[in-house]
């Protein structure tokens, strides 16, 4: 099992590398950052955050955010489990990346 600190480190590194790809897409960047933030949280904090989103922004928004965060987290865990060998974790907004830290 991977620790939350490892998962957070991969997510942070990936966001830093991918930021230039989103320079003309502020909404997509904000959505990615929010999902990455949720993916970085420990389980209890994720649930609390998503409950707040449900209350403030609706269940549909919370569900989409939860699913995106779960996808990111699963991809990062898979990446870490496979030793970080050229795993494409999520399509980029332009072209699919072979960056092992991409989601």
C-alpha positions in Angstrom: 0.0 0.0 0.0 1.3 3.4 -0.9 1.3 6.2 1.6 -0.6 9.4 1.1 2.7 11.3 1.1 3.9 9.3 -1.9 0.7 9.9 -3.7 0.7 13.6 -3.0 4.3 13.9 -4.3 3.5 12.2 -7.6 0.3 14.4 -8.0 2.2 17.6 -7.2 5.0 16.8 -9.6 2.5 15.9 -12.3 0.6 19.2 -11.9 3.9 21.2 -12.0 4.8 19.5 -15.3 1.4 19.7 -16.9 0.6 23.4 -16.0 2.0 24.8 -19.3 -0.4 22.5 -21.2 -3.4 24.3 -19.6 -2.2 27.9 -20.1 -5.2 28.8 -22.3 -7.7 26.5 -20.5 -8.3 28.1 -17.0 -11.5 26.1 -16.3 -9.9 22.8 -17.3 -6.9 23.7 -15.1 -9.1 24.6 -12.1 -11.0 21.3 -12.5 -7.9 19.3 -12.7 -6.3 21.0 -9.7 -9.5 20.5 -7.6 -9.7 16.8 -8.5 -6.0 16.4 -7.8 -6.4 18.1 -4.4 -9.2 15.7 -3.6 -7.1 12.8 -4.8 -4.3 13.9 -2.5 -6.4 13.9 0.6 -6.6 11.0 3.1 -9.9 9.1 2.9 -11.7 10.8 5.7 -10.7 14.3 4.5 -11.8 13.3 0.9 -15.3 12.3 2.2 -15.6 15.6 4.2 -14.5 17.7 1.2 -17.0 15.9 -1.1 -19.8 16.4 1.5 -19.1 20.1 1.5 -19.1 20.2 -2.3 -22.4 18.3 -2.3 -23.9 20.9 0.1 -22.5 23.9 -1.6 -22.5 23.0 -5.3 -24.7 20.0 -5.7 -24.6 16.2 -5.8 -23.8 16.0 -9.6 -20.7 18.2 -9.2 -19.6 16.2 -6.2 -20.0 13.0 -8.0 -18.0 14.2 -11.0 -15.3 15.5 -8.7 -15.2 12.2 -6.7 -14.9 10.1 -9.9 -12.2 12.3 -11.4 -10.3 12.3 -8.1 -10.7 8.5 -7.8 -9.4 8.1 -11.3 -6.3 10.2 -10.6 -5.6 8.4 -7.3 -6.0 5.0 -8.9 -3.6 6.0 -11.7 -1.0 7.3 -9.3 -1.2 4.1 -7.2 -0.9 2.0 -10.3 2.1 4.1 -11.4 3.8 3.7 -8.0 3.0 -0.1 -8.0 4.5 -0.5 -11.4 7.7 1.3 -10.4 6.9 4.4 -12.5 7.6 2.8 -15.9 6.0 4.9 -18.6 2.4 4.7 -17.4 0.0 7.1 -19.1 -2.4 7.9 -16.3 -4.9 10.1 -18.0 -5.2 11.7 -21.4 -3.8 15.2 -21.6 -6.0 18.0 -23.0 -4.1 17.9 -26.3 -2.3 14.6 -26.9 -1.9 11.5 -24.8 1.2 11.6 -22.8 3.7 8.9 -21.9 5.0 11.0 -19.0 4.9 8.6 -16.1 3.5 11.4 -13.9 0.7 12.4 -16.2 -2.9 11.9 -15.3 
